[in-house]
Structures are given as C-alpha cells and as structure tokens.
Amino acid sequence: MDTKQRSFWMKIGVLLGGVLLLATGLWLRPQALAIYHLRAGERVLERALRPVYPDRLAPEQILDAAGLEVGMGHLKEAVRRAPHDVRPLRLLARAYLSLGQPEMALDCLQQAVSLQPEDSSLHLELADVYDSLGRTEDAVREYEAGGIGSRRFPLVANYLKRADAQMQYGSGELAILFWHKALDEDPDNLCALYGLYTLHRGVGDTRMAARYEAQLIRIDPSNVPVPLDFRLAECQAQAMAALVGEGLWERETLRTVISDHLWAITQELPALMVERELRMLLVRWPEDPGILFALGELYQRRGDLGQAAEVYQEVIRIAPWYVQAYWRLEMVAPGETGIYRLNP
C-alpha cells in the first residue's frame, strides 16, 4: 500500500472514529444527565424528609418543603431522560406520599412495577401505597406478591380490616379465613384471636369458642409485643380492654403489658405506638389513674415534660392518694406540687 492509499484510509479512520465518538456522546449524554438528576434528587430528599417507619413506604415528616420541591424537579427530569429507570420513580412515589398525594405515588409505582415486574420490593412498595389509599384487597395482593418481607405488620392490619368488613357483610366464614391469615403471620395476635372467640361464641360453637378462650388466657403478658402499626396498636388496645371487661384477663395482666411496653420504648416509633395504645385504653377507662400515670411516664421518658406535667396533674385530681404522681410531677415541674425534697 503506497503513501497516498495509507493517507486516504487514515482519513477514513479518523472520520469514522469521529462519527463513532459523536454517536457515543449523543447516547451517553442523556444517560449521564439522568444519573446527575437522580443523584441530586436523592440527596435533596434525604435532607428534606424524615421517615416515620423505617421499613416501609409511608408519609414522612417534611423538614424542608422548598428543598423537597427542588428534589422532585431533579427526579422528574431523571425520569424524562431515562424513562426505563425505576429508581427516580420510587423516589418520586416517596415524595408524593409525603405530600399527601397517594394517587400520584400510585402512578409512579405502577409504572415501576410494569418496568420490573419481577422485583419483589416494588410490589411491596406498591402495596404500601394501596394501604395508604385504603384499598385493602389490592394491598393484600401486592404484599403477598412481594413475599411480605418486612411488611408483616401492615399485612396483618389489612387481614384484620378485611375480616371486620366480612363480619359487617354477614360473612363469618370469610372473616374466619382472614383472621387465620393474620394468625399465620402473627400467631398470638390478640385481635384475631378475640375475633375468632367472639364469632364462635356468638354462633353457639362452644367447643371452638373454648379453644380460643383458652389460647387467650394462656398468653404471657410479657410476650405481648408493641405493634409497629397504628391500626394494630388501636386494635390490640381494644382487644385487651375487652378481655379485661369479660374477665378473661385480670386487671393485673393489663398492667403488666403496659409496664413492659413502657420499658420497651427505645425509639420514637414504638413510643408513638404505646401512646396510641394508652389513648385507646383511656377511651374505655378515661379516669383510670394507672393508665393515665403510664401515659405521663411515657411523655416524661420522651422528654415532653409539659405534657407529662399535665397528665400527672390529672392523675392527682382523679386520685389524690396516688403518691407517685406527686413525685413525678415534682420531677418534671418543680414546685407545682408544693412537696419538696422528695425523690422518686
């Protein structure tokens, strides 16, 4: 090959290389910009939102509304530049849910699931959104499709909700089915066991009623968990109140559960659940000094000294003989009781 031919083919090579580089650059540019917007949006969301639940998609506390808007702008741009990437869709769903726009969150996750239908975590997040919308059947379907994972509590809550709905429709057999599904995930669930007990007793099935009654009585109060779902906390409190009211539990059993739950509080979420539980018990017994005192202790442990003082004052008003309330009130609001130099 002579010099002219070599020169010609070198020019062709340079030209083809330039075309290839241009084409590669045109392809990579939107991908790089999509990643930039994804990372930027993700960083902003981490600063703008604070989760309530550590293990599920749910509305979060908004710390920076303006920052959240900026972050969502980045994520929408990431979706526009990389429409097949599920990551910005998941983050947008988180933002929309926190803004009280679950329908928009639903749209994002439905898109994500259609892109990656085999991803079980996407099904679980879609179930979380259905749960927030109150679409119980859809939530249960997606929780089961996702393999449940860390979503045991919301799944049980939805099983219980479906059982209650079937009871309202007059379908006891389907209610039994959902209560058993709840027990498959949470074998000592008080709500499901009490539901089965009352249903069988109501239809005159004394053998099955006796079976569930014995199971309820055998439950060790120290093993009754703090349920990490507001609905389960409410339901458990109602079930415990009913068990005491019917004489299946002693009042001391309830006191043991309350005491154990107070000592189990190490994080914000369990504290919120125990507060909901105590509030529900006070619906049944609004002037029970022991339950009120426990609520005051919860606020004190959480550092809400003003609320703790108000509750302790209410305990003293209802039960002036409740000496511990004076001690605790003096701790959180010195001088309020008129009693000094007392230690708890």
C-alpha positions in Angstrom: 0.0 0.0 0.0 1.5 3.3 -1.1 1.6 6.6 0.8 -1.5 8.0 -0.8 -3.6 5.0 0.0 -2.4 4.9 3.6 -3.2 8.6 3.9 -6.7 8.0 2.4 -7.5 5.2 4.8 -6.2 7.1 7.8 -8.5 9.9 6.9 -11.4 7.5 6.6 -10.5 6.0 10.0 -10.3 9.4 11.7 -13.7 10.3 10.1 -15.3 7.0 11.3 -13.8 7.5 14.8 -15.2 11.0 15.0 -18.6 9.8 13.9 -18.4 7.0 16.5 -17.4 9.4 19.2 -20.2 11.7 18.3 -22.7 9.0 18.3 -21.4 7.6 21.7 -21.5 11.1 23.1 -25.0 11.7 21.9 -26.1 8.4 23.6 -24.2 8.9 26.8 -25.1 12.5 27.4 -28.8 11.8 28.3 -27.7 8.9 30.5 -25.1 11.0 32.3 -27.6 13.8 32.8 -30.2 11.3 34.1 -27.8 10.0 36.6 -26.9 13.5 37.7 -30.5 14.4 38.3 -31.2 11.1 40.0 -28.3 11.6 42.5 -29.2 15.3 43.0 -32.8 14.5 43.7 -31.9 11.6 46.0 -29.5 13.8 48.1 -32.2 16.5 48.5 -34.9 14.1 49.5 -32.6 12.6 52.2 -32.3 16.1 53.7 -36.0 17.2 53.2 -37.8 14.1 54.6 -37.6 12.1 57.8 -39.2 8.7 57.8 -41.7 7.6 60.4 -41.5 3.9 59.6 -38.0 2.5 58.9 -39.2 -0.5 57.0 -42.0 0.6 54.6 -43.1 3.3 52.3 -45.3 5.8 54.2 -45.9 9.5 54.5 -42.8 11.1 56.1 -42.2 14.3 58.1 -41.3 17.1 55.7 -38.3 19.0 57.1 -37.7 21.3 54.0 -40.7 21.9 51.7 -38.8 24.1 49.3 -35.9 21.6 49.1 -38.4 18.8 48.5 -39.8 20.7 45.5 -36.3 21.1 44.1 -35.5 17.4 44.6 -38.7 16.4 42.9 -37.8 18.6 39.9 -34.5 16.7 39.6 -36.3 13.4 39.8 -38.8 14.3 37.2 -36.0 15.3 34.8 -34.3 12.0 35.5 -37.5 10.1 34.6 -37.7 12.2 31.3 -34.1 11.4 30.4 -34.2 7.7 31.5 -37.8 6.5 31.3 -36.9 2.9 31.9 -35.1 3.5 35.2 -37.3 2.7 38.2 -35.1 4.5 40.8 -36.4 8.0 40.2 -40.0 6.7 40.1 -39.5 5.1 43.5 -38.2 8.3 45.0 -41.0 10.3 43.5 -43.5 8.0 45.0 -41.9 8.6 48.4 -42.2 12.4 47.9 -45.8 12.3 46.6 -46.9 10.1 49.5 -45.3 12.6 52.0 -47.1 15.5 50.2 -50.5 13.7 50.7 -50.7 12.8 47.0 -51.0 9.0 47.2 -52.7 8.8 43.7 -49.5 10.3 42.1 -47.4 7.9 44.2 -49.5 5.1 42.9 -49.0 6.1 39.3 -45.2 6.2 39.8 -45.1 2.7 41.4 -47.4 1.2 38.8 -45.0 2.4 36.1 -42.1 1.0 38.1 -43.7 -2.4 38.5 -44.6 -2.6 34.8 -40.9 -2.0 34.0 -39.6 -4.6 36.5 -42.5 -7.0 37.4 -40.1 -9.5 39.0 -38.8 -7.0 41.6 -40.5 -8.1 44.8 -39.5 -4.8 46.6 -41.5 -2.8 44.1 -44.6 -4.9 44.8 -44.2 -4.3 48.5 -43.9 -0.5 47.9 -46.9 -0.6 45.6 -48.8 -2.4 48.4 -47.8 0.3 50.9 -49.4 2.9 48.6 -52.5 0.8 48.2 -52.6 0.5 52.0 -52.4 4.3 52.4 -55.3 4.6 50.0 -57.4 2.2 52.0 -57.5 -0.3 49.1 -57.3 -3.3 51.3 -57.7 -6.1 48.7 -55.1 -4.5 46.4 -52.7 -4.0 49.3 -53.0 -7.7 50.4 -52.5 -8.9 46.8 -49.3 -6.9 46.4 -47.9 -7.7 49.9 -48.4 -11.4 49.0 -46.8 -10.9 45.6 -43.8 -9.2 47.2 -43.3 -12.1 49.6 -44.3 -10.0 52.6 -40.7 -9.3 53.7 -40.7 -6.6 56.3 -44.3 -5.8 55.7 -45.8 -8.2 58.2 -47.4 -5.6 60.3 -49.3 -3.7 57.6 -50.3 -7.1 56.0 -51.8 -8.3 59.3 -53.6 -5.0 59.7 -55.1 -5.4 56.3 -56.1 -9.0 57.0 -57.9 -7.8 60.2 -59.6 -5.0 58.2 -60.9 -7.5 55.7 -62.1 -9.7 58.5 -64.0 -6.8 60.0 -65.5 -5.9 56.6 -66.7 -9.5 56.1 -68.3 -9.5 59.5 -70.2 -6.3 58.6 -71.3 -8.1 55.4 -72.5 -11.0 57.4 -69.9 -13.4 56.0 -68.5 -15.1 59.1 -66.7 -17.8 57.1 -64.6 -15.3 55.1 -63.9 -13.4 58.3 -62.5 -16.6 59.9 -60.3 -17.0 56.8 -58.8 -13.6 57.2 -58.3 -14.0 60.9 -56.5 -17.2 60.3 -54.3 -15.5 57.7 -53.5 -12.8 60.3 -52.5 -15.6 62.8 -50.3 -17.2 60.2 -48.2 -14.1 60.2 -48.7 -13.2 63.9 -49.6 -16.4 65.9 -50.6 -14.5 69.2 -52.4 -11.6 67.6 -55.0 -10.6 70.2 -57.3 -9.0 67.7 -57.6 -12.1 65.5 -57.9 -14.5 68.5 -60.6 -12.4 70.1 -62.4 -12.1 66.9 -62.5 -15.9 66.4 -63.5 -16.3 70.1 -66.5 -13.9 69.9 -67.6 -15.2 66.5 -67.7 -18.9 67.6 -69.3 -17.9 70.9 -71.9 -15.9 69.0 -73.0 -18.8 66.8 -73.1 -21.2 69.7 -69.9 -23.2 68.7 -68.8 -23.7 72.4 -66.0 -26.1 71.5 -64.2 -23.7 69.2 -65.0 -20.7 71.5 -63.4 -22.6 74.4 -60.4 -23.3 72.3 -59.7 -19.7 71.5 -60.7 -18.6 75.1 -58.0 -20.9 76.5 -55.5 -19.6 74.0 -56.2 -16.0 75.0 -55.9 -16.8 78.7 -52.6 -18.7 78.2 -50.9 -15.7 76.5 -48.0 -14.5 78.6 -48.4 -10.7 79.0 -44.7 -10.2 78.8 -44.8 -11.6 75.3 -47.5 -9.2 74.0 -45.5 -7.0 71.6 -45.5 -3.3 70.9 -47.2 -3.4 67.4 -45.4 -1.2 65.0 -48.6 -0.1 63.2 -51.1 2.5 64.4 -54.0 0.3 63.4 -52.6 -2.7 65.3 -51.9 -0.6 68.3 -55.6 0.5 68.4 -56.9 -2.9 67.8 -54.7 -4.5 70.4 -55.8 -2.0 73.0 -59.4 -2.6 72.2 -58.9 -6.3 72.5 -57.1 -6.1 75.8 -59.9 -3.8 77.2 -62.5 -6.4 76.0 -60.5 -9.3 77.6 -60.4 -7.4 80.9 -64.1 -6.4 80.6 -65.1 -10.0 80.1 -63.0 -11.4 82.9 -60.7 -13.4 80.6 -57.8 -11.3 81.8 -57.1 -9.9 85.2 -56.5 -6.2 85.5 -53.0 -7.0 86.7 -52.3 -8.7 83.3 -53.1 -5.5 81.6 -50.9 -3.5 84.0 -48.0 -5.9 83.2 -48.4 -5.4 79.4 -48.5 -1.6 79.9 -45.4 -1.7 82.1 -43.5 -3.9 79.7 -44.4 -1.7 76.8 -43.1 1.4 78.6 -39.8 -0.3 79.3 -39.5 -1.5 75.7 -39.5 2.1 74.4 -36.1 2.9 73.0 -37.0 4.7 69.7 -39.6 7.2 68.5 -41.8 4.8 66.6 -42.5 2.4 69.5 -43.2 5.4 71.7 -45.9 6.6 69.3 -47.4 3.2 69.2 -47.6 2.8 73.0 -49.1 6.3 73.2 -51.8 5.3 70.8 -52.4 2.1 72.8 -52.7 4.0 76.0 -55.0 6.6 74.5 -57.3 3.8 73.2 -57.4 2.3 76.7 -58.4 5.6 78.1 -61.4 5.7 75.8 -62.6 2.6 77.8 -61.4 3.8 81.2 -61.0 7.7 80.9 -60.3 8.1 84.7 -58.1 5.2 85.4 -55.2 6.7 87.3 -52.8 3.8 86.5 -53.2 4.2 82.7 -53.0 8.0 83.0 -49.8 7.7 85.1 -48.3 5.4 82.4 -49.1 8.0 79.8 -47.4 10.6 81.9 -44.4 8.4 82.3 -44.3 7.9 78.5 -44.2 11.6 77.9 -41.5 12.0 80.6 -39.3 9.3 79.1 -39.8 11.0 75.7 -38.8 14.4 77.1 -42.2 16.0 76.7 -42.1 17.4 80.2 -45.0 19.9 79.7 -47.4 17.1 78.6 -46.1 14.8 81.4 -46.9 17.5 84.0 -50.4 17.9 82.7 -51.1 14.2 82.8 -49.6 13.9 86.4 -51.8 16.8 87.5 -54.8 15.0 86.1 -53.9 11.8 88.0 -53.7 13.8 91.2 -57.1 15.4 90.5 -58.7 12.0 89.9 -56.8 10.1 92.6 -55.3 12.4 95.3 -53.9 9.4 97.1 -51.7 8.4 94.1 -48.4 9.4 95.8 -46.2 8.5 92.8 -47.9 11.2 90.7 -46.8 13.9 93.2 -43.2 12.6 93.0 -43.2 12.6 89.2 -44.9 16.0 89.0 -42.2 17.4 91.2 -39.5 15.9 88.9 -40.9 17.4 85.7 -42.3 20.7 87.2 -40.5 21.5 90.4 -42.7 23.5 92.8 -46.0 22.5 91.2 -47.0 20.1 94.0 -45.8 22.1 97.0 -43.9 19.0 98.0 -40.1 19.4 98.2 -37.1 17.3 98.8 -38.8 14.1 97.5 -37.1 11.6 95.3 -38.8 9.1 93.2 
